[in-house]
């Protein structure tokens, strides 16, 4: 697996706190919405996050793979 960039790591750590939609993540991390969705797409492709539809919004959450990655990084 490629090295995870700092913005992506911040997204993963934020999702460790709870499930959020893209706009909320953008606001919480003070990142432009366009780059947030680019990062979310790449994290989805890597299998580290997934989403569920709540109305018209996608609410993102960590997958088991994402949780394991954060755990492995925290123990080093």
Secondary structure, DSSP 8 states (H G I E B T S, - for coil): -----HHHHHHHHHHHH--EEHHHHHHHHT--HHHHHHHHHHHHHTTSEEEEEETTEEEEEE-HHHHHHHHHHHT-
